[in-house]
Amino acid sequence: MRSEDMKMNRFFFTGFVFVGWAAADTLTLTEESAVQIALSASPELAVYRAKINEARARLNQAKAPFMPQLSVSAGYTYLSYVQEMEMIVPNFDSLPKIILDTVQMQFGRHNNYKAEAKISQVLFSWGRLWNSYRMAQEGLRAAELSLNAKQAEVSARARTAFWGALIAREYWNLAKESSENLEEHYRDAEKRYKAGVAPEFEVLQAEVKWRNSLPQVADAEKAYRDALDGLKLILGIPQETELILEGTPAFGEPNIDDSAAVALALEKRPELASLDAQASALSRLSAIQSAGDKPQVVAFAGYSYQRPYGFEDEWGGTWSAGIGITWNLFDGFSSRGKSSEAKAQREQVMLSRNLQAEAIKNEVRAALRGLNEAWEKLKSAEATVALAERGLSIAKLQREGGVATRLVLYDAELNLYQARTNLLASQMGYVASVAALEKAVGVPISDIPKKEKKDEGK
């Protein structure tokens, strides 16, 4: 019931969002809404949902043999030739005198009508029906797990694209702010040069710095527009829709328990569970094939209503019932061969599962290393920004006191711009690393066990 409620909530949420942007051509996105839209509108997920519908249809087919099979038929047949035979029979009506009469007897009628109903039920099939049903169940489970794996992939892609676009916007804003500061310095130097209190070289230097920043602003804007277009593509949003991104990424020390993360990934990753379901289905298939040369018992009954009835040209009915057994005593070892083939296929799946498990372990470890590295870079970038901000404050004070030159102030501002740029890159790296870890483990980072804090007093 809980999963159905979640699906219904997602349906209403997505419908509301779709109506909103259709009406205004503007859509406000948060991380959560971006993920919900991606899960609802992804064409890839639509394919996987269609596979689940196909698996459900197979399951319904597998249930059918457990139920009685009922059929009805009706028909009319005209026979152009009906064989007749003359018979000589005594006429007892003429007693005491016996007279012999000649009688024409027909073996059939020209017009024949028949309606029939039949019912049959498999009583024993040597496990064929049950194993077919269980195999269909495992097939449905595998399809659902494949959908879960693809949903995790789509969610991670949507989160990364959302934060990538948002951070690209911040970088563009930073580039514009830096360029505006450089332009202000250039205009100030130009005024002072015209007033005769600044050399021409200072004006040229300020103008060069400003004009060099303009391509960076253009590149940053292009990167932001490209990131927005990529986000729209992932979410299935029309390209002409204007997006307004809202949100602030949260950054914290990961402190993940590596061993627990690997164990959790082996438990939660749907790819492994899907392969387990495939292996179970192949075990069922092997049992089905092995029963190919085993007996099957079927009960049946029927009722027929027809004309002519017997030798009389009138309506009449009759019923029948019975039990039958079919047994393919020897099929040239075909059943044994098919069963062995299914066992070999299961072995291949299990080998693939073991390889997948090792690959997942490596993926989790690599994601953990990437996240720890991203955290160290982020801490370093934050510290660098703090230093650069302090350096700029000192440069401004020294400039106001006439101790530092304008060149020193420019350099301090440039250092702060570069530090902030590196910080944005570090933030994007951290966000991407979190998404990679969540995909590798199969759960949100908040659900991954953390290392136990050591008691500092001991």
Beta strands, then each sheet from edge to edge (+ up, - down):
strand 1: 26-29
strand 2: 69-78
strand 3: 84-91
strand 4: 99-106
strand 5: 111-124
strand 6: 242-245
strand 7: 296-307
strand 8: 316-326
sheet 1: 1+ 6+
sheet 2: 2+ 5- 7+ 8-
sheet 3: 3+ 4-
end
